[in-house]
Amino acid sequence: MDRYQQHEIPQISVRITQYDQHQVCCGCGRLHTAARPEGARPGIVGYGPNLQAFAAYLMVVHFVPAKRCVEMLEC
Ligand SMILES: [Zn+2]
């Protein structure tokens, strides 16, 4: 009699992973600090590859200005 399909996409949420690099005072007298994860940029916050791709998609395919894109991603 009746059919209905509702198409939906998963809600987008940001997953934050914190990497703590420990530092030790070595027997040689120097401080040694663990390396950051591969691909990590300088600074305390960075975008992962999926978020970078999403930002590029917004700017290149949908012509969202960079400033608006940053505002969207900061929420
Ligand atoms: Zn050492």
N, CA, C, O and the ligand as a Tripos MOL2 file, in Angstrom:
@<TRIPOS>MOLECULE
protein
  301   299    76     0     0
PROTEIN
NO_CHARGES

@<TRIPOS>ATOM
      1 N           0.8130   -1.2130    0.0000 N.3       1 MET1
      2 CA          0.0000    0.0000    0.0000 C.3       1 MET1
      3 C           0.8500    1.2670    0.0000 C.2       1 MET1
      4 O           0.6100    2.2180   -0.7440 O.2       1 MET1
      5 N           1.8400    1.2300    0.8610 N.am      2 ASP2
      6 CA          2.6370    2.4600    1.0280 C.3       2 ASP2
      7 C           4.0750    2.0760    1.3130 C.2       2 ASP2
      8 O           4.3450    1.1050    2.0200 O.2       2 ASP2
      9 N           4.9660    2.8250    0.7750 N.am      3 ARG3
     10 CA          6.3940    2.6400    1.0690 C.3       3 ARG3
     11 C           7.0160    3.9890    1.2860 C.2       3 ARG3
     12 O           6.5820    5.0080    0.7470 O.2       3 ARG3
     13 N           8.0330    3.9580    2.0830 N.am      4 TYR4
     14 CA          8.7210    5.2010    2.3850 C.3       4 TYR4
     15 C          10.1770    4.8920    2.6790 C.2       4 TYR4
     16 O          10.4730    3.9780    3.4490 O.2       4 TYR4
     17 N          11.0760    5.6320    2.0840 N.am      5 GLN5
     18 CA         12.4970    5.4890    2.3840 C.3       5 GLN5
     19 C          13.0190    6.8360    2.8370 C.2       5 GLN5
     20 O          12.8310    7.8570    2.1760 O.2       5 GLN5
     21 N          13.6600    6.8100    3.9470 N.am      6 GLN6
     22 CA         14.3220    8.0290    4.4180 C.3       6 GLN6
     23 C          15.8230    7.7960    4.3090 C.2       6 GLN6
     24 O          16.3730    6.8900    4.9350 O.2       6 GLN6
     25 N          16.4600    8.6130    3.5200 N.am      7 HIS7
     26 CA         17.9060    8.5050    3.3650 C.3       7 HIS7
     27 C          18.5640    9.4830    4.3260 C.2       7 HIS7
     28 O          18.1500   10.6360    4.4410 O.2       7 HIS7
     29 N          19.5760    9.0120    5.0000 N.am      8 GLU8
     30 CA         20.2220    9.8290    6.0280 C.3       8 GLU8
     31 C          21.7170    9.5730    5.9840 C.2       8 GLU8
     32 O          22.1690    8.4990    5.5870 O.2       8 GLU8
     33 N          22.4470   10.5400    6.3840 N.am      9 ILE9
     34 CA         23.8930   10.3660    6.5040 C.3       9 ILE9
     35 C          24.2500   10.4120    7.9790 C.2       9 ILE9
     36 O          23.5170   11.0100    8.7660 O.2       9 ILE9
     37 N          25.3600    9.7940    8.3760 N.am     10 PRO10
     38 CA         25.7570    9.8490    9.7820 C.3      10 PRO10
     39 C          26.1040   11.2820   10.1940 C.2      10 PRO10
     40 O          26.6270   12.0570    9.3940 O.2      10 PRO10
     41 N          25.8160   11.6130   11.4160 N.am     11 GLN11
     42 CA         26.1630   12.9260   11.9310 C.3      11 GLN11
     43 C          27.6830   13.0490   11.9870 C.2      11 GLN11
     44 O          28.3850   12.1460   12.4410 O.2      11 GLN11
     45 N          28.1590   14.1750   11.5190 N.am     12 ILE12
     46 CA         29.6020   14.4100   11.5160 C.3      12 ILE12
     47 C          30.0290   14.9210   12.8830 C.2      12 ILE12
     48 O          29.4480   15.8660   13.4170 O.2      12 ILE12
     49 N          31.0380   14.2930   13.4330 N.am     13 SER13
     50 CA         31.5830   14.7710   14.6920 C.3      13 SER13
     51 C          33.1040   14.6730   14.6180 C.2      13 SER13
     52 O          33.6620   13.8480   13.8950 O.2      13 SER13
     53 N          33.7350   15.5170   15.3680 N.am     14 VAL14
     54 CA         35.1990   15.5550   15.3780 C.3      14 VAL14
     55 C          35.7080   14.6280   16.4710 C.2      14 VAL14
     56 O          35.2480   14.6840   17.6110 O.2      14 VAL14
     57 N          36.6410   13.7940   16.1210 N.am     15 ARG15
     58 CA         37.2910   12.9370   17.1000 C.3      15 ARG15
     59 C          38.6800   13.5090   17.3450 C.2      15 ARG15
     60 O          39.4870   13.6180   16.4230 O.2      15 ARG15
     61 N          38.9490   13.8690   18.5830 N.am     16 ILE16
     62 CA         40.2260   14.4900   18.9270 C.3      16 ILE16
     63 C          41.1150   13.4340   19.5740 C.2      16 ILE16
     64 O          40.7130   12.7540   20.5180 O.2      16 ILE16
     65 N          42.3070   13.3140   19.0560 N.am     17 THR17
     66 CA         43.3050   12.4080   19.6260 C.3      17 THR17
     67 C          44.4700   13.2550   20.1180 C.2      17 THR17
     68 O          45.0820   13.9950   19.3480 O.2      17 THR17
     69 N          44.7620   13.1400   21.3820 N.am     18 GLN18
     70 CA         45.8880   13.9040   21.9360 C.3      18 GLN18
     71 C          47.1020   13.0060   22.0340 C.2      18 GLN18
     72 O          47.0240   11.8780   22.5190 O.2      18 GLN18
     73 N          48.2190   13.5180   21.5690 N.am     19 TYR19
     74 CA         49.4910   12.7990   21.6570 C.3      19 TYR19
     75 C          50.3680   13.5480   22.6450 C.2      19 TYR19
     76 O          50.6560   14.7300   22.4580 O.2      19 TYR19
     77 N          50.7840   12.8720   23.6770 N.am     20 ASP20
     78 CA         51.6740   13.4790   24.6700 C.3      20 ASP20
     79 C          53.0750   12.9330   24.4750 C.2      20 ASP20
     80 O          53.3050   11.7320   24.6130 O.2      20 ASP20
     81 N          54.0040   13.8090   24.1570 N.am     21 GLN21
     82 CA         55.3900   13.3940   23.9880 C.3      21 GLN21
     83 C          56.1100   13.6020   25.3210 C.2      21 GLN21
     84 O          56.2560   14.7240   25.8050 O.2      21 GLN21
     85 N          56.5400   12.5130   25.8800 N.am     22 HIS22
     86 CA         57.2370   12.5900   27.1590 C.3      22 HIS22
     87 C          58.6980   12.9510   26.9470 C.2      22 HIS22
     88 O          59.2780   12.7100   25.8880 O.2      22 HIS22
     89 N          59.2670   13.5290   27.9790 N.am     23 GLN23
     90 CA         60.6610   13.9550   27.9250 C.3      23 GLN23
     91 C          61.3750   13.3600   29.1350 C.2      23 GLN23
     92 O          60.8370   13.3450   30.2420 O.2      23 GLN23
     93 N          62.5640   12.8810   28.9150 N.am     24 VAL24
     94 CA         63.3290   12.3090   30.0210 C.3      24 VAL24
     95 C          64.7220   12.9350   30.0540 C.2      24 VAL24
     96 O          65.2800   13.3520   29.0380 O.2      24 VAL24
     97 N          65.2510   12.9790   31.2760 N.am     25 CYS25
     98 CA         66.6370   13.4000   31.4520 C.3      25 CYS25
     99 C          67.4680   12.1240   31.3890 C.2      25 CYS25
    100 O          67.3270   11.2390   32.2330 O.2      25 CYS25
    101 N          68.3080   12.0390   30.4150 N.am     26 CYS26
    102 CA         69.0570   10.8230   30.1270 C.3      26 CYS26
    103 C          70.3530   10.7720   30.9430 C.2      26 CYS26
    104 O          70.8400   11.7850   31.4440 O.2      26 CYS26
    105 N          70.8800    9.5820   31.0530 N.am     27 GLY27
    106 CA         72.1550    9.3900   31.7330 C.3      27 GLY27
    107 C          73.2960   10.1450   31.0560 C.2      27 GLY27
    108 O          74.3200   10.4160   31.6840 O.2      27 GLY27
    109 N          73.1270   10.4820   29.7940 N.am     28 CYS28
    110 CA         74.1640   11.2250   29.0680 C.3      28 CYS28
    111 C          74.1140   12.7140   29.4150 C.2      28 CYS28
    112 O          74.9480   13.4920   28.9540 O.2      28 CYS28
    113 N          73.1230   13.1070   30.2370 N.am     29 GLY29
    114 CA         73.0430   14.4930   30.6560 C.3      29 GLY29
    115 C          72.1520   15.3580   29.7760 C.2      29 GLY29
    116 O          71.9630   16.5380   30.0700 O.2      29 GLY29
    117 N          71.6020   14.7980   28.7040 N.am     30 ARG30
    118 CA         70.7380   15.5840   27.8040 C.3      30 ARG30
    119 C          69.2750   15.2160   28.0090 C.2      30 ARG30
    120 O          68.9510   14.1470   28.5250 O.2      30 ARG30
    121 N          68.4040   16.1210   27.5940 N.am     31 LEU31
    122 CA         66.9700   15.8370   27.6110 C.3      31 LEU31
    123 C          66.5830   15.2230   26.2680 C.2      31 LEU31
    124 O          66.9580   15.7360   25.2140 O.2      31 LEU31
    125 N          65.8450   14.1450   26.3100 N.am     32 HIS32
    126 CA         65.3560   13.5180   25.0850 C.3      32 HIS32
    127 C          63.8300   13.5710   25.1070 C.2      32 HIS32
    128 O          63.1990   13.1920   26.0930 O.2      32 HIS32
    129 N          63.2540   14.0420   24.0180 N.am     33 THR33
    130 CA         61.8030   14.1430   23.8950 C.3      33 THR33
    131 C          61.3280   13.2010   22.7980 C.2      33 THR33
    132 O          61.9280   13.1310   21.7250 O.2      33 THR33
    133 N          60.2490   12.4810   23.0720 N.am     34 ALA34
    134 CA         59.6890   11.5610   22.0810 C.3      34 ALA34
    135 C          59.2520   12.3300   20.8400 C.2      34 ALA34
    136 O          58.8580   13.4940   20.9150 O.2      34 ALA34
    137 N          59.3300   11.6610   19.7100 N.am     35 ALA35
    138 CA         58.9390   12.2760   18.4420 C.3      35 ALA35
    139 C          57.4180   12.3820   18.3490 C.2      35 ALA35
    140 O          56.6810   11.5820   18.9250 O.2      35 ALA35
    141 N          56.9800   13.3810   17.6150 N.am     36 ARG36
    142 CA         55.5540   13.5150   17.3500 C.3      36 ARG36
    143 C          55.1200   12.4350   16.3740 C.2      36 ARG36
    144 O          55.9530   11.8180   15.7110 O.2      36 ARG36
    145 N          53.7940   12.2050   16.2850 N.am     37 PRO37
    146 CA         53.3270   11.2230   15.3130 C.3      37 PRO37
    147 C          53.6690   11.6770   13.8900 C.2      37 PRO37
    148 O          53.8120   12.8690   13.6190 O.2      37 PRO37
    149 N          53.7940   10.7170   13.0080 N.am     38 GLU38
    150 CA         54.1240   11.0280   11.6240 C.3      38 GLU38
    151 C          53.0540   11.9400   11.0180 C.2      38 GLU38
    152 O          51.8570   11.7000   11.1750 O.2      38 GLU38
    153 N          53.4930   12.9630   10.3400 N.am     39 GLY39
    154 CA         52.5670   13.8860    9.6950 C.3      39 GLY39
    155 C          52.1340   15.0360   10.5690 C.2      39 GLY39
    156 O          51.4590   15.9490   10.0920 O.2      39 GLY39
    157 N          52.5100   15.0200   11.8600 N.am     40 ALA40
    158 CA         52.1160   16.1060   12.7550 C.3      40 ALA40
    159 C          52.8610   17.3820   12.3820 C.2      40 ALA40
    160 O          54.0610   17.3550   12.1080 O.2      40 ALA40
    161 N          52.1490   18.4810   12.3740 N.am     41 ARG41
    162 CA         52.7350   19.7720   12.0580 C.3      41 ARG41
    163 C          53.1690   20.4580   13.3470 C.2      41 ARG41
    164 O          52.7780   20.0400   14.4370 O.2      41 ARG41
    165 N          53.9730   21.5050   13.2270 N.am     42 PRO42
    166 CA         54.3170   22.2830   14.4230 C.3      42 PRO42
    167 C          53.0510   22.9110   15.0140 C.2      42 PRO42
    168 O          52.0640   23.1070   14.3040 O.2      42 PRO42
    169 N          53.0780   23.2200   16.2890 N.am     43 GLY43
    170 CA         51.9120   23.8130   16.9330 C.3      43 GLY43
    171 C          51.1880   22.7950   17.7730 C.2      43 GLY43
    172 O          51.5400   21.6150   17.7780 O.2      43 GLY43
    173 N          50.1670   23.2530   18.4910 N.am     44 ILE44
    174 CA         49.4850   22.3620   19.4290 C.3      44 ILE44
    175 C          48.2360   21.7090   18.8470 C.2      44 ILE44
    176 O          47.6970   20.7710   19.4340 O.2      44 ILE44
    177 N          47.7720   22.2000   17.6940 N.am     45 VAL45
    178 CA         46.5700   21.6360   17.0840 C.3      45 VAL45
    179 C          46.7980   21.4840   15.5880 C.2      45 VAL45
    180 O          47.4290   22.3350   14.9630 O.2      45 VAL45
    181 N          46.2980   20.4250   15.0270 N.am     46 GLY46
    182 CA         46.3910   20.2240   13.5840 C.3      46 GLY46
    183 C          45.1810   19.4770   13.0720 C.2      46 GLY46
    184 O          44.4590   18.8480   13.8450 O.2      46 GLY46
    185 N          44.9580   19.5430   11.7780 N.am     47 TYR47
    186 CA         43.8620   18.8120   11.1470 C.3      47 TYR47
    187 C          44.3800   17.4800   10.6400 C.2      47 TYR47
    188 O          45.4600   17.4170   10.0530 O.2      47 TYR47
    189 N          43.6310   16.4250   10.8580 N.am     48 GLY48
    190 CA         43.9680   15.1200   10.3100 C.3      48 GLY48
    191 C          43.6660   15.0770    8.8300 C.2      48 GLY48
    192 O          43.0540   16.0000    8.2940 O.2      48 GLY48
    193 N          44.0900   14.0070    8.1550 N.am     49 PRO49
    194 CA         43.9300   13.9310    6.7020 C.3      49 PRO49
    195 C          42.4750   13.9940    6.2370 C.2      49 PRO49
    196 O          42.1950   14.5800    5.1920 O.2      49 PRO49
    197 N          41.5480   13.4070    6.9850 N.am     50 ASN50
    198 CA         40.1360   13.4460    6.5650 C.3      50 ASN50
    199 C          39.5740   14.8590    6.6700 C.2      50 ASN50
    200 O          38.8400   15.3050    5.7880 O.2      50 ASN50
    201 N          39.9170   15.5610    7.7410 N.am     51 LEU51
    202 CA         39.4230   16.9280    7.9100 C.3      51 LEU51
    203 C          40.0610   17.8640    6.8870 C.2      51 LEU51
    204 O          39.4090   18.7880    6.4010 O.2      51 LEU51
    205 N          41.3230   17.6320    6.5620 N.am     52 GLN52
    206 CA         41.9710   18.4240    5.5140 C.3      52 GLN52
    207 C          41.2730   18.1990    4.1740 C.2      52 GLN52
    208 O          41.0390   19.1440    3.4210 O.2      52 GLN52
    209 N          40.9420   16.9360    3.8830 N.am     53 ALA53
    210 CA         40.2640   16.6180    2.6250 C.3      53 ALA53
    211 C          38.8790   17.2570    2.5890 C.2      53 ALA53
    212 O          38.4450   17.7380    1.5420 O.2      53 ALA53
    213 N          38.1810   17.2640    3.7280 N.am     54 PHE54
    214 CA         36.8580   17.8780    3.7910 C.3      54 PHE54
    215 C          36.9560   19.3840    3.5470 C.2      54 PHE54
    216 O          36.1300   19.9540    2.8340 O.2      54 PHE54
    217 N          37.9600   20.0250    4.1360 N.am     55 ALA55
    218 CA         38.1420   21.4610    3.9320 C.3      55 ALA55
    219 C          38.4550   21.7530    2.4680 C.2      55 ALA55
    220 O          37.9280   22.7120    1.9040 O.2      55 ALA55
    221 N          39.2990   20.9450    1.8530 N.am     56 ALA56
    222 CA         39.6160   21.1340    0.4360 C.3      56 ALA56
    223 C          38.3670   20.9370   -0.4190 C.2      56 ALA56
    224 O          38.1420   21.6740   -1.3780 O.2      56 ALA56
    225 N          37.5610   19.9440   -0.0680 N.am     57 TYR57
    226 CA         36.3110   19.6760   -0.7910 C.3      57 TYR57
    227 C          35.3900   20.8940   -0.7270 C.2      57 TYR57
    228 O          34.8250   21.3080   -1.7390 O.2      57 TYR57
    229 N          35.2440   21.4650    0.4710 N.am     58 LEU58
    230 CA         34.3810   22.6480    0.6190 C.3      58 LEU58
    231 C          34.8860   23.8080   -0.2130 C.2      58 LEU58
    232 O          34.1010   24.5030   -0.8590 O.2      58 LEU58
    233 N          36.1970   24.0230   -0.2010 N.am     59 MET59
    234 CA         36.7570   25.1940   -0.8850 C.3      59 MET59
    235 C          36.8400   24.9900   -2.3950 C.2      59 MET59
    236 O          36.5520   25.9110   -3.1590 O.2      59 MET59
    237 N          37.2290   23.8020   -2.8280 N.am     60 VAL60
    238 CA         37.4770   23.5820   -4.2640 C.3      60 VAL60
    239 C          36.1900   23.2370   -5.0090 C.2      60 VAL60
    240 O          35.9340   23.7780   -6.0850 O.2      60 VAL60
    241 N          35.3920   22.3520   -4.4550 N.am     61 VAL61
    242 CA         34.1960   21.8930   -5.1610 C.3      61 VAL61
    243 C          33.0210   22.8450   -4.9500 C.2      61 VAL61
    244 O          32.2480   23.1030   -5.8720 O.2      61 VAL61
    245 N          32.8920   23.3670   -3.7220 N.am     62 HIS62
    246 CA         31.7360   24.2100   -3.4080 C.3      62 HIS62
    247 C          32.0860   25.6860   -3.2700 C.2      62 HIS62
    248 O          31.2300   26.5000   -2.9250 O.2      62 HIS62
    249 N          33.3270   26.0290   -3.5350 N.am     63 PHE63
    250 CA         33.7670   27.4260   -3.5330 C.3      63 PHE63
    251 C          33.4600   28.1570   -2.2290 C.2      63 PHE63
    252 O          33.1580   29.3500   -2.2370 O.2      63 PHE63
    253 N          33.5400   27.4410   -1.1130 N.am     64 VAL64
    254 CA         33.3660   28.0820    0.1890 C.3      64 VAL64
    255 C          34.6550   28.8610    0.4730 C.2      64 VAL64
    256 O          35.7410   28.2820    0.4590 O.2      64 VAL64
    257 N          34.5410   30.1630    0.7290 N.am     65 PRO65
    258 CA         35.7480   30.9330    1.0140 C.3      65 PRO65
    259 C          36.4980   30.3670    2.2230 C.2      65 PRO65
    260 O          35.8930   29.8330    3.1530 O.2      65 PRO65
    261 N          37.8170   30.4930    2.1900 N.am     66 ALA66
    262 CA         38.6620   29.9170    3.2360 C.3      66 ALA66
    263 C          38.2490   30.4080    4.6220 C.2      66 ALA66
    264 O          38.2170   29.6290    5.5750 O.2      66 ALA66
    265 N          37.9300   31.7150    4.7370 N.am     67 LYS67
    266 CA         37.5500   32.2550    6.0500 C.3      67 LYS67
    267 C          36.3000   31.5660    6.5930 C.2      67 LYS67
    268 O          36.2380   31.2130    7.7710 O.2      67 LYS67
    269 N          35.2950   31.3760    5.7160 N.am     68 ARG68
    270 CA         34.0690   30.6920    6.1530 C.3      68 ARG68
    271 C          34.3320   29.2400    6.4810 C.2      68 ARG68
    272 O          33.7340   28.6740    7.3960 O.2      68 ARG68
    273 N          35.2330   28.6470    5.7250 N.am     69 CYS69
    274 CA         35.5700   27.2420    5.9830 C.3      69 CYS69
    275 C          36.2040   27.1030    7.3690 C.2      69 CYS69
    276 O          35.8730   26.1820    8.1160 O.2      69 CYS69
    277 N          37.1090   28.0110    7.7080 N.am     70 VAL70
    278 CA         37.7380   27.9880    9.0300 C.3      70 VAL70
    279 C          36.6890   28.1840   10.1160 C.2      70 VAL70
    280 O          36.7190   27.5090   11.1440 O.2      70 VAL70
    281 N          35.7530   29.1180    9.8840 N.am     71 GLU71
    282 CA         34.6940   29.3570   10.8690 C.3      71 GLU71
    283 C          33.8450   28.0910   11.0890 C.2      71 GLU71
    284 O          33.4630   27.7720   12.2150 O.2      71 GLU71
    285 N          33.5660   27.3890    9.9950 N.am     72 MET72
    286 CA         32.7610   26.1580   10.1060 C.3      72 MET72
    287 C          33.5050   25.1050   10.9010 C.2      72 MET72
    288 O          32.9150   24.4140   11.7320 O.2      72 MET72
    289 N          34.7960   24.9800   10.6490 N.am     73 LEU73
    290 CA         35.5720   23.9120   11.2920 C.3      73 LEU73
    291 C          35.9020   24.2270   12.7410 C.2      73 LEU73
    292 O          36.2190   23.3190   13.5100 O.2      73 LEU73
    293 N          35.8340   25.4900   13.1290 N.am     74 GLU74
    294 CA         36.1450   25.8610   14.5140 C.3      74 GLU74
    295 C          34.9780   25.6010   15.4470 C.2      74 GLU74
    296 O          35.1620   25.6150   16.6640 O.2      74 GLU74
    297 N          33.7880   25.3660   14.9250 N.am     75 CYS75
    298 CA         32.6240   25.1410   15.7860 C.3      75 CYS75
    299 C          32.7110   23.8290   16.5270 C.2      75 CYS75
    300 O          31.8080   23.4920   17.2930 O.2      75 CYS75
    301 ZN         70.9730   10.4700   26.1700 Zn       76 ZN76
@<TRIPOS>BOND
     1     1     2 1
     2     2     3 1
     3     3     4 2
     4     3     5 am
     5     5     6 1
     6     6     7 1
     7     7     8 2
     8     7     9 am
     9     9    10 1
    10    10    11 1
    11    11    12 2
    12    11    13 am
    13    13    14 1
    14    14    15 1
    15    15    16 2
    16    15    17 am
    17    17    18 1
    18    18    19 1
    19    19    20 2
    20    19    21 am
    21    21    22 1
    22    22    23 1
    23    23    24 2
    24    23    25 am
    25    25    26 1
    26    26    27 1
    27    27    28 2
    28    27    29 am
    29    29    30 1
    30    30    31 1
    31    31    32 2
    32    31    33 am
    33    33    34 1
    34    34    35 1
    35    35    36 2
    36    35    37 am
    37    37    38 1
    38    38    39 1
    39    39    40 2
    40    39    41 am
    41    41    42 1
    42    42    43 1
    43    43    44 2
    44    43    45 am
    45    45    46 1
    46    46    47 1
    47    47    48 2
    48    47    49 am
    49    49    50 1
    50    50    51 1
    51    51    52 2
    52    51    53 am
    53    53    54 1
    54    54    55 1
    55    55    56 2
    56    55    57 am
    57    57    58 1
    58    58    59 1
    59    59    60 2
    60    59    61 am
    61    61    62 1
    62    62    63 1
    63    63    64 2
    64    63    65 am
    65    65    66 1
    66    66    67 1
    67    67    68 2
    68    67    69 am
    69    69    70 1
    70    70    71 1
    71    71    72 2
    72    71    73 am
    73    73    74 1
    74    74    75 1
    75    75    76 2
    76    75    77 am
    77    77    78 1
    78    78    79 1
    79    79    80 2
    80    79    81 am
    81    81    82 1
    82    82    83 1
    83    83    84 2
    84    83    85 am
    85    85    86 1
    86    86    87 1
    87    87    88 2
    88    87    89 am
    89    89    90 1
    90    90    91 1
    91    91    92 2
    92    91    93 am
    93    93    94 1
    94    94    95 1
    95    95    96 2
    96    95    97 am
    97    97    98 1
    98    98    99 1
    99    99   100 2
   100    99   101 am
   101   101   102 1
   102   102   103 1
   103   103   104 2
   104   103   105 am
   105   105   106 1
   106   106   107 1
   107   107   108 2
   108   107   109 am
   109   109   110 1
   110   110   111 1
   111   111   112 2
   112   111   113 am
   113   113   114 1
   114   114   115 1
   115   115   116 2
   116   115   117 am
   117   117   118 1
   118   118   119 1
   119   119   120 2
   120   119   121 am
   121   121   122 1
   122   122   123 1
   123   123   124 2
   124   123   125 am
   125   125   126 1
   126   126   127 1
   127   127   128 2
   128   127   129 am
   129   129   130 1
   130   130   131 1
   131   131   132 2
   132   131   133 am
   133   133   134 1
   134   134   135 1
   135   135   136 2
   136   135   137 am
   137   137   138 1
   138   138   139 1
   139   139   140 2
   140   139   141 am
   141   141   142 1
   142   142   143 1
   143   143   144 2
   144   143   145 am
   145   145   146 1
   146   146   147 1
   147   147   148 2
   148   147   149 am
   149   149   150 1
   150   150   151 1
   151   151   152 2
   152   151   153 am
   153   153   154 1
   154   154   155 1
   155   155   156 2
   156   155   157 am
   157   157   158 1
   158   158   159 1
   159   159   160 2
   160   159   161 am
   161   161   162 1
   162   162   163 1
   163   163   164 2
   164   163   165 am
   165   165   166 1
   166   166   167 1
   167   167   168 2
   168   167   169 am
   169   169   170 1
   170   170   171 1
   171   171   172 2
   172   171   173 am
   173   173   174 1
   174   174   175 1
   175   175   176 2
   176   175   177 am
   177   177   178 1
   178   178   179 1
   179   179   180 2
   180   179   181 am
   181   181   182 1
   182   182   183 1
   183   183   184 2
   184   183   185 am
   185   185   186 1
   186   186   187 1
   187   187   188 2
   188   187   189 am
   189   189   190 1
   190   190   191 1
   191   191   192 2
   192   191   193 am
   193   193   194 1
   194   194   195 1
   195   195   196 2
   196   195   197 am
   197   197   198 1
   198   198   199 1
   199   199   200 2
   200   199   201 am
   201   201   202 1
   202   202   203 1
   203   203   204 2
   204   203   205 am
   205   205   206 1
   206   206   207 1
   207   207   208 2
   208   207   209 am
   209   209   210 1
   210   210   211 1
   211   211   212 2
   212   211   213 am
   213   213   214 1
   214   214   215 1
   215   215   216 2
   216   215   217 am
   217   217   218 1
   218   218   219 1
   219   219   220 2
   220   219   221 am
   221   221   222 1
   222   222   223 1
   223   223   224 2
   224   223   225 am
   225   225   226 1
   226   226   227 1
   227   227   228 2
   228   227   229 am
   229   229   230 1
   230   230   231 1
   231   231   232 2
   232   231   233 am
   233   233   234 1
   234   234   235 1
   235   235   236 2
   236   235   237 am
   237   237   238 1
   238   238   239 1
   239   239   240 2
   240   239   241 am
   241   241   242 1
   242   242   243 1
   243   243   244 2
   244   243   245 am
   245   245   246 1
   246   246   247 1
   247   247   248 2
   248   247   249 am
   249   249   250 1
   250   250   251 1
   251   251   252 2
   252   251   253 am
   253   253   254 1
   254   254   255 1
   255   255   256 2
   256   255   257 am
   257   257   258 1
   258   258   259 1
   259   259   260 2
   260   259   261 am
   261   261   262 1
   262   262   263 1
   263   263   264 2
   264   263   265 am
   265   265   266 1
   266   266   267 1
   267   267   268 2
   268   267   269 am
   269   269   270 1
   270   270   271 1
   271   271   272 2
   272   271   273 am
   273   273   274 1
   274   274   275 1
   275   275   276 2
   276   275   277 am
   277   277   278 1
   278   278   279 1
   279   279   280 2
   280   279   281 am
   281   281   282 1
   282   282   283 1
   283   283   284 2
   284   283   285 am
   285   285   286 1
   286   286   287 1
   287   287   288 2
   288   287   289 am
   289   289   290 1
   290   290   291 1
   291   291   292 2
   292   291   293 am
   293   293   294 1
   294   294   295 1
   295   295   296 2
   296   295   297 am
   297   297   298 1
   298   298   299 1
   299   299   300 2
@<TRIPOS>SUBSTRUCTURE
     1 MET1         2 RESIDUE 1 A MET
     2 ASP2         6 RESIDUE 1 A ASP
     3 ARG3        10 RESIDUE 1 A ARG
     4 TYR4        14 RESIDUE 1 A TYR
     5 GLN5        18 RESIDUE 1 A GLN
     6 GLN6        22 RESIDUE 1 A GLN
     7 HIS7        26 RESIDUE 1 A HIS
     8 GLU8        30 RESIDUE 1 A GLU
     9 ILE9        34 RESIDUE 1 A ILE
    10 PRO10       38 RESIDUE 1 A PRO
    11 GLN11       42 RESIDUE 1 A GLN
    12 ILE12       46 RESIDUE 1 A ILE
    13 SER13       50 RESIDUE 1 A SER
    14 VAL14       54 RESIDUE 1 A VAL
    15 ARG15       58 RESIDUE 1 A ARG
    16 ILE16       62 RESIDUE 1 A ILE
    17 THR17       66 RESIDUE 1 A THR
    18 GLN18       70 RESIDUE 1 A GLN
    19 TYR19       74 RESIDUE 1 A TYR
    20 ASP20       78 RESIDUE 1 A ASP
    21 GLN21       82 RESIDUE 1 A GLN
    22 HIS22       86 RESIDUE 1 A HIS
    23 GLN23       90 RESIDUE 1 A GLN
    24 VAL24       94 RESIDUE 1 A VAL
    25 CYS25       98 RESIDUE 1 A CYS
    26 CYS26      102 RESIDUE 1 A CYS
    27 GLY27      106 RESIDUE 1 A GLY
    28 CYS28      110 RESIDUE 1 A CYS
    29 GLY29      114 RESIDUE 1 A GLY
    30 ARG30      118 RESIDUE 1 A ARG
    31 LEU31      122 RESIDUE 1 A LEU
    32 HIS32      126 RESIDUE 1 A HIS
    33 THR33      130 RESIDUE 1 A THR
    34 ALA34      134 RESIDUE 1 A ALA
    35 ALA35      138 RESIDUE 1 A ALA
    36 ARG36      142 RESIDUE 1 A ARG
    37 PRO37      146 RESIDUE 1 A PRO
    38 GLU38      150 RESIDUE 1 A GLU
    39 GLY39      154 RESIDUE 1 A GLY
    40 ALA40      158 RESIDUE 1 A ALA
    41 ARG41      162 RESIDUE 1 A ARG
    42 PRO42      166 RESIDUE 1 A PRO
    43 GLY43      170 RESIDUE 1 A GLY
    44 ILE44      174 RESIDUE 1 A ILE
    45 VAL45      178 RESIDUE 1 A VAL
    46 GLY46      182 RESIDUE 1 A GLY
    47 TYR47      186 RESIDUE 1 A TYR
    48 GLY48      190 RESIDUE 1 A GLY
    49 PRO49      194 RESIDUE 1 A PRO
    50 ASN50      198 RESIDUE 1 A ASN
    51 LEU51      202 RESIDUE 1 A LEU
    52 GLN52      206 RESIDUE 1 A GLN
    53 ALA53      210 RESIDUE 1 A ALA
    54 PHE54      214 RESIDUE 1 A PHE
    55 ALA55      218 RESIDUE 1 A ALA
    56 ALA56      222 RESIDUE 1 A ALA
    57 TYR57      226 RESIDUE 1 A TYR
    58 LEU58      230 RESIDUE 1 A LEU
    59 MET59      234 RESIDUE 1 A MET
    60 VAL60      238 RESIDUE 1 A VAL
    61 VAL61      242 RESIDUE 1 A VAL
    62 HIS62      246 RESIDUE 1 A HIS
    63 PHE63      250 RESIDUE 1 A PHE
    64 VAL64      254 RESIDUE 1 A VAL
    65 PRO65      258 RESIDUE 1 A PRO
    66 ALA66      262 RESIDUE 1 A ALA
    67 LYS67      266 RESIDUE 1 A LYS
    68 ARG68      270 RESIDUE 1 A ARG
    69 CYS69      274 RESIDUE 1 A CYS
    70 VAL70      278 RESIDUE 1 A VAL
    71 GLU71      282 RESIDUE 1 A GLU
    72 MET72      286 RESIDUE 1 A MET
    73 LEU73      290 RESIDUE 1 A LEU
    74 GLU74      294 RESIDUE 1 A GLU
    75 CYS75      298 RESIDUE 1 A CYS
    76 ZN76       301 GROUP 0 **** ****
